[in-house]
């Protein structure tokens, strides 16, 4: 009997060691910084069209990979909302100093659906003192700097969704889908289950079969209804229980889509500082150019701005910069249908990839050669 127990104990110990080593190797692989991984990933996925990269350097098309294929944008779409915010502020249609109650923002806050972004923003606000309201400009800042989804939907309400979507026309974005309230869309599964008294499996099937027009209408109706009848904390908790990975994938796939060609076009306009009036940049730059708050970046960059987005399956980035030598760079990187390891490794290495491109001519030339030969 003792021998059997020792054998079982040995098996458990060995199993634990194997799992421990596997977990250590997994962490090591994810945490290893290697900007070349981005290039490797693009080469391996270009045929499947799960990745797109557009880079312009000094007004020259440098890299062009699947740039006309639409991808779910995630939070990168918030650039459009930031532009409309700045335009309305410049025109005097909104007052950036108008106070907004934090309680009002909670109307659109669904815990655990934004990676802790909204909570992080609130925590940063309360580092010096407890506050219960902020100026509208800080709401916009929280949307970009922290990627608060609650702030995003509140700004959709204040600015007007129709006005926001007019930005797409004014910028001549031919492949950009219309914006709609994507946080409100997370409640569609709960709405369906309540309406039709169906199971989670039946809800998943109904969502997959739903056309996009109905999906957008439902999201907008939920958004408008929350303004009058906000969900209780208990209702929010219950809605989260329905959002398994299969339903999250449907939600992710139905996010607003666009191409890297669209976003390179936007980034060039932002980078030039000539397309938008200087009054617009007065409100837009403090929101989009968070990178310039770092004194080290101000040593070698004239200006730089970016916005990224992610879901469990998507990673996107739109970045622009001008250095003190006058070099201008625009980068739009979109990826979809990622697994957990790909998501983690891409997230880890995107910043290093950007810096390497900005600072190393050898890497720029190598990248241009390798990706143009595919």
Number of C-alpha atoms within 10 A of each C-alpha: 6 7 8 9 10 11 12 12 12 12 12 12 12 12 12 12 12 12 12 12 12 12 12 12 12 12 13 11 14 20 13 11 17 17 20 15 17 20 15 10 16 21 15 13 13 16 11 8 18 19 27 26 24 24 24 20 19 13 12 10 13 20 21 17 21 19 24 15 17 20 26 26 30 23 25 25 23 23 22 17 26 23 22 24 28 25 22 18 21 20 11 10 11 16 15 19 12 12 15 17 14 15 11 16 19 16 20 23 25 22 17 12 15 19 15 13 20 25 16 15 19 17 12 13 17 12 9 8 8 10 12 14 17 15 15 22 22 20 25 28 21 24 28 26 20 21 25 27 27 25 27 25 24 25 22 21 14 12 18 13 19 12 14 21 18 14 17 19 11 8 14 13 17 12 16 22 16 16 20 22 26 22 22 24 23 22 20 20 22 21 16 19 17 11 9 10 12 13 13 17 10 15 21 22 13 15 17 15 9 11 10 12 8 10 17 21 14 19 20 18 14 21 26 15 13 14 14 9 11 18 18 10 11 8 12 16 14 12 17 17 9 19 19 11 11 11 20 17 17 14 21 22 19 19 23 21 18 23 26 31 25 21 25 25 16 21 23 22 15 23 19 13 14 11 14 15 11 13 13 20 20 14 21 25 20 17 26 25 19 17 19 18 10 9 10 10 14 15 11 12 18 16 20 23 21 22 22 23 18 22 24 16 19 24 28 28 25 24 25 27 26 21 18 13 9 11 14 22 25 30 24 27 24 29 25 22 18 17 11 11 13 19 20 17 20 22 18 19 19 21 14 16 19 16 11 16 21 19 11 10 11 10 15 16 12 12 16 15 13 12 17 12 6 10
